[in-house]
Amino acid sequence: MSKDKTKSRRDFLTLGLSNSESSKTSTEQNDQGNEKVKMLTPDGQLVEIDKALFEKNRNKKKTTNKDILDWRDNNSNKPT
């Protein structure tokens, strides 16, 4: 085998091992403290978000249909 092939193979294996270690580390960080909540997006995809982010936004005032209709009516008269 030539030295170029040996070096190329060694670089490939080193890169693969470093990538697997970095993904293992990120998984361990998620397991330690970042609890996830599964939710569906409006288009039907399943996503996971941090529970802390969910709890932070959970108590905000929700927009009512009346608010949306009023906003639409007030903005429809403005020139574009």
N, CA, C and O atoms as CSV, one atom per row, in Angstrom:
chain,resi,resn,atom,element,x,y,z
A,1,MET,N,N,0.837,-1.173,0.000
A,1,MET,CA,C,0.000,0.000,0.000
A,1,MET,C,C,0.885,1.241,0.000
A,1,MET,O,O,1.959,1.263,0.600
A,2,SER,N,N,0.414,2.246,-0.673
A,2,SER,CA,C,1.200,3.475,-0.699
A,2,SER,C,C,0.935,4.276,0.582
A,2,SER,O,O,-0.046,4.045,1.289
A,3,LYS,N,N,1.824,5.209,0.852
A,3,LYS,CA,C,1.687,6.022,2.057
A,3,LYS,C,C,0.446,6.912,1.993
A,3,LYS,O,O,-0.176,7.186,3.019
A,4,ASP,N,N,0.085,7.365,0.782
A,4,ASP,CA,C,-1.096,8.223,0.641
A,4,ASP,C,C,-2.368,7.488,1.048
A,4,ASP,O,O,-3.217,8.056,1.735
A,5,LYS,N,N,-2.509,6.217,0.628
A,5,LYS,CA,C,-3.695,5.446,0.993
A,5,LYS,C,C,-3.746,5.188,2.491
A,5,LYS,O,O,-4.816,5.253,3.095
A,6,THR,N,N,-2.610,4.900,3.090
A,6,THR,CA,C,-2.547,4.646,4.524
A,6,THR,C,C,-2.925,5.907,5.299
A,6,THR,O,O,-3.694,5.842,6.258
A,7,LYS,N,N,-2.389,7.045,4.886
A,7,LYS,CA,C,-2.694,8.298,5.554
A,7,LYS,C,C,-4.168,8.654,5.361
A,7,LYS,O,O,-4.825,9.131,6.286
A,8,SER,N,N,-4.671,8.423,4.175
A,8,SER,CA,C,-6.071,8.724,3.892
A,8,SER,C,C,-6.988,7.869,4.757
A,8,SER,O,O,-7.974,8.367,5.300
A,9,ARG,N,N,-6.673,6.601,4.884
A,9,ARG,CA,C,-7.483,5.702,5.713
A,9,ARG,C,C,-7.418,6.121,7.176
A,9,ARG,O,O,-8.431,6.110,7.875
A,10,ARG,N,N,-6.236,6.487,7.631
A,10,ARG,CA,C,-6.056,6.911,9.016
A,10,ARG,C,C,-6.863,8.189,9.281
A,10,ARG,O,O,-7.509,8.304,10.322
A,11,ASP,N,N,-6.832,9.142,8.355
A,11,ASP,CA,C,-7.602,10.377,8.509
A,11,ASP,C,C,-9.100,10.079,8.546
A,11,ASP,O,O,-9.839,10.664,9.338
A,12,PHE,N,N,-9.538,9.167,7.685
A,12,PHE,CA,C,-10.950,8.806,7.640
A,12,PHE,C,C,-11.397,8.194,8.969
A,12,PHE,O,O,-12.452,8.559,9.489
A,13,LEU,N,N,-10.621,7.282,9.515
A,13,LEU,CA,C,-10.972,6.641,10.781
A,13,LEU,C,C,-10.930,7.635,11.938
A,13,LEU,O,O,-11.778,7.584,12.830
A,14,THR,N,N,-9.962,8.530,11.929
A,14,THR,CA,C,-9.871,9.541,12.979
A,14,THR,C,C,-11.083,10.464,12.943
A,14,THR,O,O,-11.649,10.799,13.983
A,15,LEU,N,N,-11.472,10.867,11.759
A,15,LEU,CA,C,-12.634,11.734,11.602
A,15,LEU,C,C,-13.909,11.015,12.069
A,15,LEU,O,O,-14.745,11.615,12.745
A,16,GLY,N,N,-14.055,9.747,11.713
A,16,GLY,CA,C,-15.235,8.981,12.127
A,16,GLY,C,C,-15.316,8.818,13.635
A,16,GLY,O,O,-16.396,8.938,14.214
A,17,LEU,N,N,-14.199,8.550,14.268
A,17,LEU,CA,C,-14.180,8.387,15.720
A,17,LEU,C,C,-14.471,9.701,16.427
A,17,LEU,O,O,-15.181,9.722,17.433
A,18,SER,N,N,-13.931,10.796,15.908
A,18,SER,CA,C,-14.179,12.081,16.563
A,18,SER,C,C,-15.639,12.495,16.418
A,18,SER,O,O,-16.203,13.093,17.334
A,19,ASN,N,N,-16.260,12.184,15.278
A,19,ASN,CA,C,-17.674,12.503,15.094
A,19,ASN,C,C,-18.559,11.671,16.016
A,19,ASN,O,O,-19.540,12.180,16.558
A,20,SER,N,N,-18.223,10.403,16.194
A,20,SER,CA,C,-19.042,9.567,17.063
A,20,SER,C,C,-18.917,10.015,18.523
A,20,SER,O,O,-19.890,9.948,19.273
A,21,GLU,N,N,-17.745,10.464,18.925
A,21,GLU,CA,C,-17.562,10.965,20.289
A,21,GLU,C,C,-18.326,12.266,20.509
A,21,GLU,O,O,-18.900,12.475,21.577
A,22,SER,N,N,-18.338,13.145,19.501
A,22,SER,CA,C,-19.045,14.418,19.675
A,22,SER,C,C,-20.549,14.193,19.737
A,22,SER,O,O,-21.235,14.887,20.487
A,23,SER,N,N,-21.082,13.247,18.975
A,23,SER,CA,C,-22.518,12.972,19.057
A,23,SER,C,C,-22.862,12.312,20.385
A,23,SER,O,O,-23.940,12.549,20.932
A,24,LYS,N,N,-21.969,11.494,20.905
A,24,LYS,CA,C,-22.181,10.864,22.202
A,24,LYS,C,C,-22.213,11.923,23.305
A,24,LYS,O,O,-23.028,11.849,24.225
A,25,THR,N,N,-21.330,12.897,23.202
A,25,THR,CA,C,-21.275,13.971,24.194
A,25,THR,C,C,-22.551,14.800,24.163
A,25,THR,O,O,-23.078,15.143,25.222
A,26,SER,N,N,-23.064,15.133,22.978
A,26,SER,CA,C,-24.290,15.934,22.902
A,26,SER,C,C,-25.487,15.159,23.434
A,26,SER,O,O,-26.386,15.753,24.029
A,27,THR,N,N,-25.515,13.853,23.234
A,27,THR,CA,C,-26.593,13.027,23.773
A,27,THR,C,C,-26.531,12.994,25.288
A,27,THR,O,O,-27.564,13.060,25.954
A,28,GLU,N,N,-25.328,12.891,25.838
A,28,GLU,CA,C,-25.182,12.882,27.295
A,28,GLU,C,C,-25.628,14.204,27.891
A,28,GLU,O,O,-26.229,14.212,28.965
A,29,GLN,N,N,-25.354,15.322,27.231
A,29,GLN,CA,C,-25.783,16.618,27.733
A,29,GLN,C,C,-27.298,16.701,27.751
A,29,GLN,O,O,-27.860,17.262,28.692
A,30,ASN,N,N,-27.976,16.166,26.754
A,30,ASN,CA,C,-29.433,16.181,26.730
A,30,ASN,C,C,-30.005,15.315,27.841
A,30,ASN,O,O,-31.048,15.641,28.408
A,31,ASP,N,N,-29.329,14.212,28.155
A,31,ASP,CA,C,-29.818,13.317,29.198
A,31,ASP,C,C,-29.624,13.919,30.589
A,31,ASP,O,O,-30.368,13.585,31.510
A,32,GLN,N,N,-28.648,14.793,30.753
A,32,GLN,CA,C,-28.317,15.297,32.082
A,32,GLN,C,C,-29.316,16.311,32.603
A,32,GLN,O,O,-29.684,16.243,33.776
A,33,GLY,N,N,-29.777,17.257,31.777
A,33,GLY,CA,C,-30.614,18.278,32.356
A,33,GLY,C,C,-31.635,18.877,31.414
A,33,GLY,O,O,-32.580,19.521,31.871
A,34,ASN,N,N,-31.482,18.692,30.152
A,34,ASN,CA,C,-32.381,19.306,29.202
A,34,ASN,C,C,-33.501,18.325,28.847
A,34,ASN,O,O,-33.413,17.589,27.864
A,35,GLU,N,N,-34.534,18.333,29.653
A,35,GLU,CA,C,-35.656,17.443,29.398
A,35,GLU,C,C,-36.414,17.943,28.177
A,35,GLU,O,O,-36.639,19.145,28.038
A,36,LYS,N,N,-36.806,17.042,27.299
A,36,LYS,CA,C,-37.468,17.397,26.050
A,36,LYS,C,C,-38.958,17.064,26.113
A,36,LYS,O,O,-39.384,16.146,26.814
A,37,VAL,N,N,-39.731,17.841,25.360
A,37,VAL,CA,C,-41.170,17.616,25.227
A,37,VAL,C,C,-41.445,17.404,23.745
A,37,VAL,O,O,-40.970,18.181,22.916
A,38,LYS,N,N,-42.205,16.367,23.396
A,38,LYS,CA,C,-42.548,16.103,22.001
A,38,LYS,C,C,-43.834,16.847,21.652
A,38,LYS,O,O,-44.816,16.813,22.394
A,39,MET,N,N,-43.800,17.525,20.494
A,39,MET,CA,C,-44.961,18.285,20.038
A,39,MET,C,C,-45.111,18.098,18.531
A,39,MET,O,O,-44.157,17.748,17.837
A,40,LEU,N,N,-46.319,18.336,18.041
A,40,LEU,CA,C,-46.573,18.297,16.608
A,40,LEU,C,C,-46.616,19.715,16.060
A,40,LEU,O,O,-47.203,20.609,16.669
A,41,THR,N,N,-45.990,19.912,14.909
A,41,THR,CA,C,-46.055,21.204,14.232
A,41,THR,C,C,-47.373,21.273,13.462
A,41,THR,O,O,-48.031,20.248,13.284
A,42,PRO,N,N,-47.770,22.459,13.004
A,42,PRO,CA,C,-49.023,22.564,12.241
A,42,PRO,C,C,-49.050,21.702,10.981
A,42,PRO,O,O,-50.120,21.300,10.525
A,43,ASP,N,N,-47.863,21.414,10.412
A,43,ASP,CA,C,-47.837,20.579,9.215
A,43,ASP,C,C,-47.672,19.087,9.522
A,43,ASP,O,O,-47.482,18.285,8.608
A,44,GLY,N,N,-47.744,18.713,10.807
A,44,GLY,CA,C,-47.771,17.306,11.191
A,44,GLY,C,C,-46.437,16.668,11.502
A,44,GLY,O,O,-46.377,15.448,11.657
A,45,GLN,N,N,-45.363,17.433,11.600
A,45,GLN,CA,C,-44.061,16.866,11.939
A,45,GLN,C,C,-43.896,16.804,13.455
A,45,GLN,O,O,-44.328,17.707,14.171
A,46,LEU,N,N,-43.278,15.750,13.930
A,46,LEU,CA,C,-43.007,15.587,15.353
A,46,LEU,C,C,-41.666,16.240,15.669
A,46,LEU,O,O,-40.653,15.914,15.049
A,47,VAL,N,N,-41.656,17.158,16.629
A,47,VAL,CA,C,-40.426,17.835,17.028
A,47,VAL,C,C,-40.273,17.729,18.535
A,47,VAL,O,O,-41.246,17.522,19.259
A,48,GLU,N,N,-39.038,17.873,18.998
A,48,GLU,CA,C,-38.756,17.889,20.431
A,48,GLU,C,C,-38.204,19.258,20.799
A,48,GLU,O,O,-37.295,19.765,20.142
A,49,ILE,N,N,-38.756,19.856,21.849
A,49,ILE,CA,C,-38.264,21.141,22.326
A,49,ILE,C,C,-37.901,21.008,23.801
A,49,ILE,O,O,-38.365,20.099,24.489
A,50,ASP,N,N,-37.062,21.932,24.275
A,50,ASP,CA,C,-36.696,21.927,25.687
A,50,ASP,C,C,-37.921,22.223,26.533
A,50,ASP,O,O,-38.704,23.118,26.215
A,51,LYS,N,N,-38.083,21.473,27.603
A,51,LYS,CA,C,-39.229,21.674,28.488
A,51,LYS,C,C,-39.196,23.064,29.113
A,51,LYS,O,O,-40.248,23.664,29.335
A,52,ALA,N,N,-38.012,23.579,29.398
A,52,ALA,CA,C,-37.890,24.913,29.996
A,52,ALA,C,C,-38.453,25.975,29.054
A,52,ALA,O,O,-39.119,26.908,29.503
A,53,LEU,N,N,-38.196,25.843,27.767
A,53,LEU,CA,C,-38.721,26.786,26.786
A,53,LEU,C,C,-40.239,26.689,26.705
A,53,LEU,O,O,-40.931,27.701,26.597
A,54,PHE,N,N,-40.740,25.480,26.757
A,54,PHE,CA,C,-42.187,25.254,26.729
A,54,PHE,C,C,-42.846,25.888,27.950
A,54,PHE,O,O,-43.854,26.581,27.812
A,55,GLU,N,N,-42.300,25.665,29.130
A,55,GLU,CA,C,-42.866,26.210,30.362
A,55,GLU,C,C,-42.816,27.740,30.366
A,55,GLU,O,O,-43.733,28.393,30.864
A,56,LYS,N,N,-41.745,28.306,29.811
A,56,LYS,CA,C,-41.581,29.755,29.781
A,56,LYS,C,C,-42.683,30.418,28.942
A,56,LYS,O,O,-43.185,31.482,29.305
A,57,ASN,N,N,-43.052,29.797,27.838
A,57,ASN,CA,C,-44.042,30.376,26.927
A,57,ASN,C,C,-45.462,29.879,27.174
A,57,ASN,O,O,-46.397,30.331,26.511
A,58,ARG,N,N,-45.628,29.004,28.069
A,58,ARG,CA,C,-46.932,28.381,28.317
A,58,ARG,C,C,-47.948,29.346,28.917
A,58,ARG,O,O,-49.140,29.239,28.629
A,59,ASN,N,N,-47.504,30.277,29.737
A,59,ASN,CA,C,-48.412,31.151,30.463
A,59,ASN,C,C,-48.683,32.481,29.765
A,59,ASN,O,O,-49.297,33.371,30.353
A,60,LYS,N,N,-48.236,32.625,28.527
A,60,LYS,CA,C,-48.481,33.864,27.802
A,60,LYS,C,C,-49.939,33.944,27.368
A,60,LYS,O,O,-50.614,32.927,27.214
A,61,LYS,N,N,-50.413,35.175,27.175
A,61,LYS,CA,C,-51.791,35.397,26.750
A,61,LYS,C,C,-51.970,34.882,25.318
A,61,LYS,O,O,-51.165,35.181,24.435
A,62,LYS,N,N,-53.019,34.115,25.106
A,62,LYS,CA,C,-53.301,33.572,23.784
A,62,LYS,C,C,-54.147,34.563,22.992
A,62,LYS,O,O,-54.992,35.263,23.549
A,63,THR,N,N,-53.909,34.610,21.706
A,63,THR,CA,C,-54.674,35.482,20.832
A,63,THR,C,C,-56.024,34.846,20.536
A,63,THR,O,O,-56.109,33.659,20.221
A,64,THR,N,N,-57.070,35.642,20.641
A,64,THR,CA,C,-58.416,35.136,20.365
A,64,THR,C,C,-58.772,35.391,18.904
A,64,THR,O,O,-58.110,36.173,18.221
A,65,ASN,N,N,-59.812,34.731,18.437
A,65,ASN,CA,C,-60.280,34.950,17.063
A,65,ASN,C,C,-60.700,36.399,16.864
A,65,ASN,O,O,-60.463,36.981,15.806
A,66,LYS,N,N,-61.324,36.979,17.885
A,66,LYS,CA,C,-61.757,38.378,17.796
A,66,LYS,C,C,-60.551,39.297,17.600
A,66,LYS,O,O,-60.607,40.224,16.793
A,67,ASP,N,N,-59.458,39.048,18.334
A,67,ASP,CA,C,-58.245,39.858,18.177
A,67,ASP,C,C,-57.712,39.772,16.742
A,67,ASP,O,O,-57.309,40.780,16.162
A,68,ILE,N,N,-57.713,38.596,16.193
A,68,ILE,CA,C,-57.205,38.403,14.832
A,68,ILE,C,C,-58.095,39.114,13.817
A,68,ILE,O,O,-57.598,39.781,12.910
A,69,LEU,N,N,-59.407,38.972,13.971
A,69,LEU,CA,C,-60.328,39.627,13.040
A,69,LEU,C,C,-60.239,41.140,13.139
A,69,LEU,O,O,-60.276,41.831,12.121
A,70,ASP,N,N,-60.123,41.661,14.352
A,70,ASP,CA,C,-59.966,43.099,14.529
A,70,ASP,C,C,-58.669,43.589,13.895
A,70,ASP,O,O,-58.648,44.628,13.234
A,71,TRP,N,N,-57.603,42.849,14.095
A,71,TRP,CA,C,-56.313,43.215,13.506
A,71,TRP,C,C,-56.405,43.222,11.980
A,71,TRP,O,O,-55.903,44.134,11.322
A,72,ARG,N,N,-57.054,42.192,11.427
A,72,ARG,CA,C,-57.203,42.096,9.976
A,72,ARG,C,C,-58.011,43.274,9.437
A,72,ARG,O,O,-57.630,43.887,8.440
A,73,ASP,N,N,-59.121,43.587,10.093
A,73,ASP,CA,C,-59.975,44.681,9.639
A,73,ASP,C,C,-59.262,46.025,9.744
A,73,ASP,O,O,-59.405,46.862,8.853
A,74,ASN,N,N,-58.516,46.246,10.787
A,74,ASN,CA,C,-57.805,47.514,10.969
A,74,ASN,C,C,-56.653,47.681,9.980
A,74,ASN,O,O,-56.345,48.802,9.576
A,75,ASN,N,N,-56.020,46.590,9.589
A,75,ASN,CA,C,-54.879,46.665,8.680
A,75,ASN,C,C,-55.271,46.562,7.216
A,75,ASN,O,O,-54.448,46.839,6.344
A,76,SER,N,N,-56.508,46.169,6.921
A,76,SER,CA,C,-56.903,46.018,5.522
A,76,SER,C,C,-57.131,47.366,4.843
A,76,SER,O,O,-57.107,47.442,3.614
A,77,ASN,N,N,-57.349,48.426,5.609
A,77,ASN,CA,C,-57.587,49.748,5.045
A,77,ASN,C,C,-56.307,50.504,4.735
A,77,ASN,O,O,-56.349,51.536,4.066
A,78,LYS,N,N,-55.181,50.014,5.205
A,78,LYS,CA,C,-53.912,50.704,5.002
A,78,LYS,C,C,-53.393,50.434,3.588
A,78,LYS,O,O,-53.488,49.307,3.103
A,79,PRO,N,N,-52.841,51.465,2.916
A,79,PRO,CA,C,-52.274,51.237,1.586
A,79,PRO,C,C,-50.996,50.413,1.678
A,79,PRO,O,O,-50.256,50.506,2.657
A,80,THR,N,N,-50.749,49.626,0.676
A,80,THR,CA,C,-49.546,48.798,0.658
A,80,THR,C,C,-48.477,49.367,-0.221
A,80,THR,O,O,-47.400,48.783,-0.341
